[in-house]
Amino acid sequence: MKTKTLYFLSILFLIISCKKEANQEENSETSTSKETTWWKEAVIYQLYPRSFQDSNGDGVGDLKGITQRLDYLQSLNIDAIWLNPICASPNDDNGYDISDYKAIMTEMGTMKDFDEMLAGMKKRNIKVIMDLVINHSSDEHNWFKEAKKSRENKYYNYYHWWPAEKGTPPKRYSLFDENADAWRFNKETNSYYLHYFSRKQPDLNWENPVLRQEMYAIMKFWLDKGVSGFRLDAFPFMAKDTTWPTMPKDFTNEQFVRYYGADSKVHDYLKEMNNQVLSKYKDVYTVGEGGVIPFSKVQDYVNTECNELNTLYHDELGNIWGRDKFDQGIYDVNKHNIVGLKQIVSKWNEKFLNSGWNTVFWANHDQSRTVSRYGNEAPEFREASAKMLYTFLLTQRATPYLYNGDEIGMTNIRFKTVEEYNDLQTRNRYYIELKKSKAAANAYLLMQADLSRDNGRTPMQWNSLLNAGFTTGKSWLTINKNFNTVNVEDANKDENSILNYLRKMTKVRRENKDVLVYGKYELIEKENKNVFAYKRSNEKETFLILLNFTKENSTIAIPTGYILSTELINNLQPLKTEGKNIVLQPYQSCVVKLKK
């Protein structure tokens, strides 16, 4: 009891110390948010290897395929690439079930291929951020193969178990299990192993210091190879309350953290990780997948003085009109809440005003396509709305993430049957809904046509030739039929394409980083339901960013005391004014200098 009390007091002291240092930092003129770093200024491109470029005709994108496209990647003016999982895996969850952390997935190629790709990126001044799966491994990892043999096996404690003699394990829901059960029985050990995700993804036991050292050695392995950092997948779940408190019958998503992760021990593990690994390497960047972390707690992870993470990757922008709405019974793909969007952006900006740093994105491998979800994929609006959405990303006071394929305006494929889906989450959730009723299953499938992760995972559309230039074989996932008109080759040739607009916009951000990266953010007309407008400024310059999120002409007043000056970029010429108002065309966006 005394030991537990001392442990609790030590953790409490650390948390209070960090918060005290955070408060001191807020009053400092040299706060962390004002310190310049490469990763604050970087434009990061998320690359989903399975769908990027196949080099050998097996239908799966690979490392050699990426190497073949390095000149293209360089042309985007990006600074770093977040590479989705490439480690050895049976691919139950497309690489997020790792069977060997120090080997390359067979479909992706070899370690030699990785080294050649990395060398090519370094030559082009592109950094690599590895996706590190730290909450769970594959059940085909040697650790788990040994662990399930016997309770006496040294690897048994690499995972979380519930002895069968203690009865039924405490209820925990699995996110990817068809029965929604996070415990699965293992006969050889007469115990149940924990899997928050698929039953083929057993949760690692971070309470075991030996396991932690194994994970730190893995990180050192990749850092020694020359990667520049890590995206920590599902990291809040790595610490569990192993007293396994009983979940309430009226359990809600708001209670998820209490029963699934983000325990105070997470901070201990991250500090240890930083102390033993990250701090030993120069300019390493970390971003944590922090969607389940309460907004009130985010500073506890990214405040510099706490020595944990550089940034978090949150989902609130996506959730404002996303998957969460289905569970609430109010999902409507056509209902975009622009005022709510402004509130989210502004509160996150305020959160990191004096300490820490934010990230921003529209889409990733777990989301549907940007232009389909937030813009308008109708032929007359697709390009303008996609450009508008990029204008938003690249004028935020945060590190922007771009997702591959969005730069040419790729759209949702909208599968109609469950058999068409590769996504494990979609398939399993469909069968859970089917147990309720056919109507419930059909309603879920209809929603997934717009929101499924597979929408964002369809192969890259390089040209209008066979299989969009992605592969000479049978693609692992169906290619969107619109590749004849939406592809890189055609976009390259079109001076006014989304692709070339992105290239211009990344240049605008880089050339004006003092304002667009580090400058002050100020929202304008927060109740305007059509236009998202804000100022970015420093002591010398003020920029006005205008974003019309609708297919209607929309107006906004010129900020009082200013006149419009030089336009830095405009997706639809010209910028019209009527008296003291600006009249924006449908989905028009513009970055313009202001003068007093």
C-alpha positions in Angstrom: 0.0 0.0 0.0 2.9 2.4 0.9 4.5 1.7 -2.5 1.3 2.4 -4.4 0.8 5.6 -2.4 4.4 6.8 -3.2 3.8 5.9 -6.9 0.6 7.9 -7.0 2.2 10.9 -5.3 5.2 10.8 -7.7 2.9 10.8 -10.7 0.8 13.6 -9.2 4.0 15.6 -8.6 5.1 15.2 -12.2 1.8 16.2 -13.6 1.7 19.3 -11.3 5.2 20.2 -12.3 4.5 20.0 -16.0 1.4 22.1 -15.6 3.3 24.6 -13.5 6.0 24.8 -16.1 3.4 25.2 -18.8 1.8 28.1 -17.0 5.3 29.7 -16.6 5.9 29.2 -20.2 2.6 30.9 -21.2 4.0 34.1 -19.5 7.3 33.8 -21.3 8.3 35.8 -24.4 10.2 32.8 -25.7 7.4 30.3 -25.5 7.7 27.0 -27.4 5.1 28.0 -29.9 7.3 30.9 -31.1 10.5 28.8 -31.4 11.3 27.8 -34.9 11.7 24.1 -35.8 11.8 22.2 -39.1 8.6 20.2 -38.2 6.6 23.3 -37.4 7.4 24.7 -40.9 7.1 21.4 -42.7 4.5 20.3 -45.1 4.0 16.6 -44.4 2.7 14.2 -47.1 1.0 11.0 -45.9 1.8 8.1 -48.2 -0.2 4.9 -48.1 2.3 2.5 -49.7 -0.1 -0.3 -50.6 -2.0 2.1 -52.9 0.8 4.4 -54.2 2.7 2.5 -56.9 3.2 -1.2 -57.7 6.6 -1.9 -59.3 6.3 -5.7 -59.9 2.7 -6.3 -61.0 1.4 -8.1 -57.9 -1.3 -5.5 -57.4 0.2 -4.1 -54.2 2.1 -0.8 -53.9 5.7 -1.3 -52.8 8.9 0.5 -51.8 10.5 0.3 -55.3 7.3 1.9 -56.6 7.8 4.8 -54.2 11.4 5.2 -55.3 10.2 5.4 -58.9 8.0 8.3 -57.9 10.5 10.3 -55.8 10.8 13.1 -58.4 7.1 13.5 -58.4 7.1 13.7 -54.6 9.8 16.3 -54.7 7.8 18.4 -57.1 5.0 18.8 -54.5 7.4 21.0 -52.3 6.9 18.8 -49.3 9.4 18.5 -46.5 8.6 15.0 -45.0 6.6 11.9 -45.7 4.6 10.0 -43.1 4.9 6.4 -44.3 2.1 4.1 -43.3 3.2 0.6 -42.0 5.8 -1.3 -44.1 7.0 -3.7 -41.5 6.5 -7.5 -41.8 2.8 -8.3 -41.4 0.1 -10.9 -42.3 -2.0 -7.8 -43.2 -5.1 -8.6 -41.1 -5.3 -4.8 -40.7 -3.2 -3.6 -43.7 0.1 -3.5 -41.8 -1.1 -2.3 -38.4 -0.6 -5.9 -37.2 3.2 -6.3 -37.2 4.8 -9.7 -37.0 8.4 -8.4 -37.1 9.3 -4.8 -36.4 12.7 -5.0 -37.9 11.8 -6.6 -41.2 10.0 -5.3 -44.3 6.5 -6.6 -45.3 6.9 -9.2 -48.1 4.6 -7.3 -50.5 6.6 -4.1 -49.9 10.0 -5.5 -50.9 13.2 -5.8 -48.9 15.3 -3.9 -46.5 17.6 -3.0 -49.4 14.6 -1.5 -51.2 13.9 0.6 -48.1 17.5 1.8 -47.8 17.5 2.8 -51.5 14.2 4.6 -51.0 15.4 6.4 -47.9 18.7 7.5 -49.7 16.6 8.8 -52.6 14.5 10.9 -50.2 17.5 12.3 -48.4 19.0 13.3 -51.7 15.8 15.3 -52.3 15.7 16.7 -48.8 12.6 14.8 -47.9 12.4 13.4 -44.3 10.7 10.1 -43.4 8.3 9.7 -40.5 7.7 6.0 -39.7 4.3 4.7 -38.5 5.1 2.8 -35.3 2.4 0.5 -34.0 3.0 0.4 -30.2 -0.3 -0.7 -28.6 -0.4 -4.2 -30.2 1.5 -6.7 -32.4 0.3 -9.3 -34.7 -0.7 -12.7 -33.3 1.8 -14.0 -35.7 4.7 -12.2 -34.1 7.2 -14.6 -32.5 6.5 -12.9 -29.1 2.9 -14.0 -29.2 3.6 -17.4 -30.7 5.7 -18.1 -27.7 3.5 -16.3 -25.2 0.4 -18.5 -25.9 2.4 -21.7 -25.3 2.6 -21.5 -21.6 2.2 -19.1 -18.7 5.8 -19.8 -17.7 7.1 -18.7 -21.1 9.1 -15.5 -20.8 7.0 -13.8 -23.5 3.7 -14.5 -21.7 4.0 -11.2 -19.9 4.6 -9.3 -23.1 0.8 -9.3 -23.4 -2.3 -8.8 -21.2 -4.0 -11.9 -20.0 -7.0 -12.9 -17.8 -6.7 -16.3 -16.1 -9.7 -18.5 -16.8 -9.8 -19.7 -13.2 -10.9 -16.1 -12.2 -14.0 -16.5 -14.4 -15.3 -14.4 -17.2 -13.0 -11.4 -18.0 -14.3 -7.9 -17.3 -16.2 -6.6 -20.3 -14.2 -4.7 -22.9 -15.4 -4.0 -26.4 -13.1 -4.6 -29.4 -13.2 -2.1 -32.1 -12.6 -4.6 -34.9 -14.0 -7.8 -33.6 -17.2 -9.2 -35.1 -18.5 -10.1 -31.7 -17.2 -6.8 -30.2 -15.4 -8.8 -27.5 -11.9 -7.7 -26.6 -11.0 -10.9 -24.8 -10.2 -14.2 -26.6 -9.6 -17.6 -25.0 -6.3 -19.4 -25.4 -6.5 -23.1 -24.6 -2.8 -23.8 -24.0 -2.5 -21.2 -21.2 -6.1 -21.5 -20.0 -6.4 -17.7 -20.2 -7.8 -14.9 -22.3 -5.7 -12.4 -24.1 -6.7 -8.8 -24.6 -7.2 -7.3 -28.1 -8.7 -3.8 -28.3 -8.6 -4.1 -32.1 -8.7 -7.3 -34.2 -8.4 -10.7 -32.5 -5.2 -11.0 -34.5 -3.8 -7.8 -32.8 -3.1 -8.8 -29.2 -2.3 -5.8 -26.9 1.2 -5.4 -25.7 1.9 -5.1 -22.0 3.8 -1.9 -21.5 3.8 -2.5 -17.7 6.5 -5.0 -18.4 9.9 -3.2 -18.5 11.4 -5.9 -20.7 8.8 -5.3 -23.3 9.4 -1.5 -23.2 13.1 -2.1 -23.8 12.2 -4.2 -26.8 10.1 -1.4 -28.2 12.9 1.2 -27.6 15.4 -1.0 -29.4 13.0 -1.1 -32.4 12.9 2.7 -32.4 16.7 3.0 -32.2 16.9 0.5 -35.1 14.9 2.8 -37.4 16.5 6.0 -36.2 19.9 4.6 -36.8 18.9 3.8 -40.3 18.1 7.5 -40.8 14.4 8.1 -40.3 13.5 11.4 -38.8 10.7 10.4 -36.4 7.6 8.4 -35.6 3.9 8.6 -35.8 2.8 6.7 -32.7 -0.3 4.7 -33.6 -3.0 4.3 -31.0 -0.5 5.3 -28.3 -3.1 6.3 -25.5 -4.2 2.6 -25.3 -0.7 1.3 -24.4 -1.3 2.0 -20.7 -4.2 0.1 -19.1 -5.8 0.2 -15.7 -5.0 -3.4 -14.9 -7.4 -3.5 -12.0 -9.9 -3.8 -14.9 -12.7 -1.7 -13.4 -16.2 -2.8 -14.3 -17.7 -0.8 -17.1 -21.0 0.9 -16.4 -24.1 -0.5 -18.2 -24.7 3.0 -19.7 -21.2 3.1 -21.1 -20.7 5.9 -23.7 -17.9 7.1 -25.9 -17.2 9.9 -23.5 -16.0 7.3 -21.0 -13.7 5.6 -23.5 -10.5 6.9 -22.0 -11.4 5.9 -18.5 -11.8 2.2 -19.4 -9.5 1.8 -22.3 -6.4 3.9 -22.0 -4.8 7.4 -21.6 -4.0 6.3 -18.0 -1.5 8.5 -16.2 1.1 5.7 -16.8 1.1 6.8 -20.5 3.0 9.9 -19.4 5.6 7.7 -17.6 6.2 5.6 -20.7 6.5 8.6 -23.0 8.9 10.3 -20.7 11.0 7.1 -20.5 10.9 6.8 -24.3 12.0 10.3 -24.7 14.8 10.0 -22.1 16.1 6.7 -23.4 15.6 7.1 -27.1 14.3 10.3 -28.7 16.5 12.7 -26.8 19.6 10.8 -28.0 18.9 11.8 -31.7 19.0 15.3 -33.3 15.8 16.9 -34.6 13.6 13.8 -34.2 9.9 14.5 -34.6 7.0 12.7 -32.9 3.3 12.9 -33.6 0.9 10.8 -31.5 -2.5 9.6 -32.7 -4.5 11.3 -30.0 -8.1 11.2 -31.1 -9.3 9.8 -27.8 -7.4 12.2 -25.6 -9.8 14.8 -24.1 -9.2 18.4 -25.4 -8.5 19.5 -21.8 -5.5 17.1 -21.6 -3.7 17.7 -24.9 -1.1 20.1 -23.4 -0.1 17.4 -20.9 1.4 15.5 -23.8 3.0 18.2 -26.0 4.2 20.8 -23.6 8.0 20.8 -24.2 8.9 20.8 -20.5 7.2 17.5 -20.0 9.4 15.9 -22.6 6.9 13.6 -24.2 5.6 14.3 -27.7 6.1 17.1 -30.2 2.5 17.1 -31.5 -0.8 15.2 -31.4 -2.9 14.1 -34.4 -6.5 14.8 -33.4 -9.8 13.9 -35.3 -12.1 16.7 -34.3 -12.3 18.3 -37.7 -13.3 15.0 -39.2 -15.8 14.2 -36.5 -17.8 17.4 -37.0 -19.5 15.7 -39.9 -18.2 12.2 -39.7 -18.6 8.7 -38.3 -19.5 9.8 -34.8 -22.7 11.2 -36.1 -24.0 7.8 -37.3 -24.0 6.5 -33.7 -26.0 9.6 -32.7 -28.5 8.9 -35.4 -28.0 12.3 -37.0 -25.6 11.6 -39.8 -26.1 13.6 -43.0 -23.3 13.7 -45.5 -24.7 16.9 -47.1 -24.9 18.9 -43.8 -21.7 20.8 -43.3 -21.5 22.9 -40.1 -19.2 25.8 -41.1 -19.7 27.7 -37.9 -18.8 24.6 -35.9 -15.7 24.1 -38.0 -14.6 27.6 -37.2 -15.1 27.0 -33.5 -13.0 23.9 -33.6 -10.1 25.5 -35.5 -10.2 28.6 -33.3 -10.2 26.6 -30.0 -7.3 24.5 -31.1 -5.4 27.6 -32.2 -6.1 29.1 -28.8 -4.9 26.0 -27.0 -1.4 26.3 -28.5 -1.2 30.0 -28.5 1.8 30.2 -26.1 2.9 26.6 -25.7 3.1 23.4 -27.8 2.2 23.1 -31.4 -0.9 21.9 -33.4 -1.4 19.7 -36.5 -4.1 20.0 -39.1 -5.4 17.6 -41.8 -8.6 16.9 -43.8 -8.0 13.2 -44.6 -5.8 10.2 -43.9 -5.9 6.4 -44.4 -8.8 6.2 -41.8 -11.0 8.8 -43.5 -12.8 9.2 -46.8 -11.6 11.5 -49.6 -11.2 15.2 -48.8 -13.1 16.7 -51.7 -16.0 14.2 -51.4 -16.4 14.9 -47.7 -15.6 18.6 -47.2 -15.8 20.0 -50.7 -18.0 19.2 -53.7 -17.1 16.5 -56.2 -19.6 17.6 -58.8 -17.7 18.3 -62.0 -18.3 22.0 -61.9 -17.1 22.4 -58.3 -14.5 19.6 -57.7 -11.4 21.5 -58.6 -12.4 24.8 -57.0 -13.5 23.2 -53.7 -10.3 21.0 -53.6 -8.1 24.1 -54.0 -10.1 26.0 -51.4 -9.5 23.1 -48.9 -5.8 23.2 -49.6 -5.8 27.0 -49.0 -7.2 26.3 -45.6 -4.6 23.6 -44.7 -1.6 25.6 -45.8 -2.6 28.9 -44.0 -3.1 27.3 -40.6 -0.9 27.9 -37.6 -0.1 24.2 -37.4 1.8 21.5 -39.2 -0.3 20.5 -42.2 -0.7 16.9 -43.4 -1.6 16.2 -47.0 -2.9 12.8 -48.0 -1.8 11.1 -51.2 -4.3 11.3 -54.0 -6.0 14.4 -52.7 -3.5 16.6 -54.6 -5.3 15.5 -57.8 -8.8 15.6 -56.3 -9.4 11.9 -56.0 -13.0 11.1 -54.9 -14.9 8.5 -53.0 -15.4 5.2 -54.8 -18.6 4.4 -52.8 -18.8 0.6 -52.6 -22.3 -0.7 -52.6 -21.9 -4.2 -51.1 -20.1 -5.4 -48.0 -18.2 -7.9 -50.2 -16.5 -5.1 -52.0 -14.8 -3.8 -48.9 -11.3 -4.7 -47.8 -11.6 -2.7 -44.6 -11.8 -4.9 -41.6 -13.6 -2.3 -39.5 -16.4 -1.8 -42.1 -16.9 -5.5 -42.6 -17.1 -6.4 -38.9 -19.3 -3.4 -38.0 -21.7 -4.4 -40.8 -22.2 -7.9 -39.3 -22.7 -6.4 -35.9 -25.4 -4.2 -37.3 -26.8 -7.1 -39.2 -27.4 -8.9 -35.9 -29.7 -6.1 -35.0 -31.6 -6.0 -38.3 -31.1 -5.9 -42.0 -32.3 -2.3 -42.0 -29.6 -1.3 -39.5 -26.9 -3.1 -41.6 -28.1 -1.3 -44.8 -28.2 2.0 -43.1 -24.6 1.5 -42.0 -23.5 0.4 -45.4 -25.1 3.5 -46.9 -23.2 5.7 -44.5 -19.9 3.8 -45.3 -20.3 4.6 -48.9 -19.4 8.1 -47.9 -17.2 7.6 -44.9 -15.5 4.2 -45.2 -11.7 4.1 -44.9 -11.5 2.2 -48.2 -12.6 5.4 -50.0 -9.3 6.9 -49.0 -7.3 3.7 -49.8 -8.1 3.2 -53.5 -5.0 3.2 -55.6 -3.3 6.3 -56.8 -4.4 7.4 -60.3 -1.3 8.1 -62.3 -2.7 8.2 -65.8 -5.6 7.1 -68.0 -4.0 3.9 -69.1 -4.5 0.3 -67.8 -5.3 0.3 -64.0 -4.5 4.0 -63.8 -0.8 3.3 -64.1 -0.8 1.9 -60.6 -0.2 -1.8 -61.5 0.1 -4.1 -64.5 -1.6 -6.8 -62.4 -4.9 -7.1 -60.5 -5.1 -4.3 -58.0 -5.5 -5.3 -54.3 -8.4 -2.8 -54.1 -10.7 -1.6 -56.8 -9.5 1.4 -58.7 -11.9 4.3 -59.0 -13.5 4.4 -62.5 -12.9 8.1 -62.9 -9.1 7.6 -63.4 -9.7 8.5 -67.1 -10.2 12.1 -66.1 -8.7 12.4 -62.6 -5.0 11.5 -62.8 -1.5 12.9 -62.3 -0.5 12.9 -65.9 -3.4 15.1 -67.0 -3.1 17.3 -63.9 0.6 17.9 -64.6 -0.2 19.3 -68.0 -3.0 21.6 -66.8 -1.6 24.9 -65.4 -4.8 25.4 -63.5 -5.1 21.9 -62.0 -5.5 21.1 -58.3 -2.0 19.6 -58.4 -0.4 22.8 -59.7 -2.4 24.9 -57.4 -1.0 22.9 -54.5 2.5 23.4 -55.7 1.9 27.2 -55.8 0.3 27.1 -52.4 3.1 25.2 -50.7 5.5 27.8 -52.1 3.3 30.7 -50.8 3.4 29.1 -47.3 7.2 28.6 -47.4 8.0 32.1 -48.7 5.7 33.7 -46.1 6.4 31.4 -43.1 6.8 34.3 -40.7 3.1 35.1 -41.1 1.5 31.8 -42.4 3.4 29.5 -40.0 4.2 31.5 -36.9 1.9 34.5 -37.2 -1.1 35.4 -35.2 -4.5 33.9 -36.1 -7.7 36.0 -35.8 -11.1 34.8 -36.8 -13.4 37.2 -38.8 -17.2 37.0 -38.8 -17.5 33.8 -36.7 -21.2 33.5 -37.3 -21.0 33.7 -41.1 -22.5 30.4 -42.3 -20.8 30.3 -45.7 -17.4 32.0 -45.5 -14.5 31.0 -43.2 -12.3 34.1 -43.0 -9.4 34.9 -40.8 -6.3 37.1 -40.6 -2.7 35.9 -40.2 -0.3 38.6 -39.1 2.9 39.6 -37.4 4.4 42.9 -36.6 5.1 43.8 -40.2 2.3 42.2 -42.3 -1.3 41.2 -42.2 -2.8 38.6 -44.6 -6.5 37.9 -45.1 -7.6 34.4 -45.9 -11.0 33.9 -47.5 -12.7 30.5 -47.9 -16.2 30.1 -49.4 -17.3 26.6 -48.3 -20.5 26.7 -50.4 -21.7 26.5 -53.9 -23.4 29.9 -53.6 -21.9 33.4 -54.1 -21.2 34.6 -50.6 -20.2 37.9 -49.1 -18.0 39.0 -46.2 -17.0 42.5 -45.2 -13.6 43.9 -45.7 -12.0 44.1 -42.2 -12.6 47.5 -40.7 -9.6 49.8 -41.0 -8.0 47.9 -43.9 -8.0 47.9 -47.7 -7.2 45.0 -49.9 -3.7 44.9 -51.4 -1.6 42.3 -53.2 -3.2 38.9 -53.9 -0.7 36.1 -53.1 -2.9 33.3 -54.5 -6.5 33.0 -55.7 -8.2 29.9 -57.0 -10.9 31.7 -59.0 -10.0 35.0 -60.6 -10.9 37.7 -60.0 -11.7 38.7 -56.4 -14.8 40.9 -56.6 -15.9 43.7 -54.3 -19.1 45.6 -53.8 -18.6 48.6 -51.7 -17.1 47.5 -48.4 -17.9 43.8 -49.1 -16.1 41.0 -50.8 -18.2 38.8 -53.0 -16.8 35.2 -53.3 -17.7 32.8 -56.1 -18.7 29.3 -55.2 -15.8 27.6 -53.3 -13.5 30.6 -54.0 -10.4 31.0 -51.8 -7.9 33.7 -51.7 -4.9 34.9 -49.7 -4.5 38.7 -49.9 -2.4 41.2 -48.2 -4.1 43.9 -46.2 -3.1 47.5 -45.8 -4.3 50.1 -43.3 
